[in-house]
Amino acid sequence: QVHLVESGGGSVQSGGSLKLSCAASGYTNSIYCLGWFRQAPGKEREPIAAIGIDGTTTYADSVKGRFTISHDNAKNTVYLQMNSLKPEDTAKYYCTAQTTSMTTVQALAVMTTFQPYNYWGQGTQVTVSS
């Protein structure tokens, strides 16, 4: 089992920045990829970023160039630096972990699905005002 706890959400004006953190605990040695997805009210879950244990990253087009995913293996923590935030970035942001071998492209594709190798945190709210 892997347990994920997000932090760092909040409210910010358009053009501002926020940095989300996600601390992983439990069987962290079983993790191959970590990532983030978001869900706005009335909308489907949207995968946005994934990072492999080798540091490889993949981003959704909607956040490419604005968001950066990184991880600190020593702290078992993954981060999402969000710059140039827009009102349409308003959503609840969830941290994910995948405990089966896959590329970050694959992780981005599956992270919002209900699979036994997918773990999610409880989410943290990000609100961007115009």
C-alpha positions as CSV (number, residue, x, y, z in Angstrom):
1,Q,0.0,0.0,0.0
2,V,1.1,3.5,-0.7
3,H,-0.3,6.5,1.1
4,L,-0.3,10.0,-0.5
5,V,-0.9,13.3,1.2
6,E,-1.0,16.6,-0.8
7,S,-0.5,20.1,0.5
8,G,0.1,23.6,-0.8
9,G,-3.2,24.4,-2.5
10,G,-4.9,27.8,-2.0
11,S,-6.2,30.8,-3.8
12,V,-4.2,33.0,-6.1
13,Q,-4.8,35.6,-8.7
14,S,-4.4,35.0,-12.4
15,G,-0.8,35.0,-13.4
16,G,0.4,33.9,-10.0
17,S,2.2,30.8,-8.8
18,L,1.6,28.0,-6.4
19,K,3.7,24.9,-5.5
20,L,2.0,21.7,-4.5
21,S,3.7,19.0,-2.5
22,C,2.8,15.3,-2.1
23,A,4.4,13.1,0.5
24,A,4.4,9.4,-0.1
25,S,4.5,6.8,2.6
26,G,4.2,3.1,2.9
27,Y,5.7,0.8,0.3
28,T,7.4,3.7,-1.5
29,N,10.0,1.3,-3.0
30,S,7.2,-0.1,-5.1
31,I,6.6,3.2,-6.9
32,Y,7.6,3.5,-10.6
33,C,5.9,6.8,-11.4
34,L,4.3,9.7,-9.6
35,G,2.0,12.3,-11.0
36,W,-0.8,14.8,-10.7
37,F,-4.2,15.1,-12.1
38,R,-7.0,17.6,-11.5
39,Q,-10.7,17.7,-11.5
40,A,-12.9,20.8,-11.8
41,P,-16.6,20.8,-10.8
42,G,-18.7,19.2,-13.4
43,K,-15.7,18.1,-15.5
44,E,-13.8,14.9,-16.0
45,R,-10.5,14.1,-14.3
46,E,-7.6,15.6,-16.3
47,P,-4.1,14.0,-16.1
48,I,-1.5,16.8,-16.2
49,A,2.0,15.6,-15.3
50,A,3.9,12.5,-14.5
51,I,7.5,11.8,-13.4
52,G,9.4,8.5,-13.4
53,I,11.8,7.3,-10.8
54,D,14.5,8.1,-13.4
55,G,13.4,11.7,-13.6
56,T,11.7,11.4,-17.0
57,T,8.6,13.7,-17.2
58,T,5.6,14.0,-19.4
59,Y,3.0,16.9,-19.4
60,A,-0.4,17.5,-20.7
61,D,-0.5,20.2,-23.4
62,S,-2.7,22.3,-21.2
63,V,0.1,22.9,-18.7
64,K,3.2,22.4,-20.7
65,G,5.6,25.3,-20.2
66,R,3.7,26.5,-17.2
67,F,3.9,23.6,-14.7
68,T,6.9,21.7,-13.6
69,I,6.9,18.3,-11.8
70,S,9.8,17.2,-9.7
71,H,10.6,14.8,-7.0
72,D,12.9,14.4,-4.0
73,N,13.6,10.7,-3.6
74,A,15.1,11.2,-0.2
75,K,12.0,12.8,1.1
76,N,9.6,10.6,-0.9
77,T,7.9,13.8,-2.1
78,V,6.7,14.9,-5.5
79,Y,6.1,18.6,-6.3
80,L,4.1,20.5,-8.8
81,Q,5.3,24.1,-9.4
82,M,2.5,26.0,-11.2
83,N,3.3,29.3,-12.8
84,S,1.3,31.7,-14.9
85,L,-1.9,30.3,-13.4
86,K,-5.2,30.9,-15.2
87,P,-8.8,30.8,-14.0
88,E,-9.3,27.6,-16.0
89,D,-6.6,25.9,-13.8
90,T,-9.1,26.1,-10.9
91,A,-9.7,22.5,-9.7
92,K,-8.9,20.0,-7.0
93,Y,-5.5,18.6,-7.6
94,Y,-4.7,15.0,-6.8
95,C,-1.3,13.3,-6.4
96,T,-1.0,9.8,-7.9
97,A,1.5,6.9,-7.7
98,Q,1.8,3.9,-10.0
99,T,3.3,0.7,-8.6
100,T,3.8,-1.2,-11.8
101,S,6.6,-0.5,-14.4
102,M,5.5,1.9,-17.0
103,T,6.7,5.0,-18.9
104,T,5.5,8.4,-17.9
105,V,3.5,8.6,-21.1
106,Q,1.7,5.5,-20.0
107,A,1.3,6.8,-16.5
108,L,-0.3,10.0,-17.8
109,A,-2.8,7.8,-19.7
110,V,-3.8,5.6,-16.8
111,M,-3.4,7.6,-13.7
112,T,-7.1,8.6,-13.5
113,T,-8.3,5.0,-14.0
114,F,-9.3,2.6,-11.2
115,Q,-6.5,0.1,-11.3
116,P,-4.9,-1.8,-8.4
117,Y,-1.6,-0.2,-9.2
118,N,-2.9,3.3,-9.0
119,Y,-2.9,5.2,-5.7
120,W,-4.4,8.6,-5.2
121,G,-4.3,11.2,-2.5
122,Q,-7.2,13.1,-1.1
123,G,-6.6,16.2,-3.2
124,T,-5.9,19.9,-2.5
125,Q,-8.0,22.7,-3.9
126,V,-6.5,25.4,-6.2
127,T,-8.5,28.4,-7.0
128,V,-7.4,31.0,-9.5
129,S,-9.3,34.3,-9.7
130,S,-9.3,36.7,-12.6
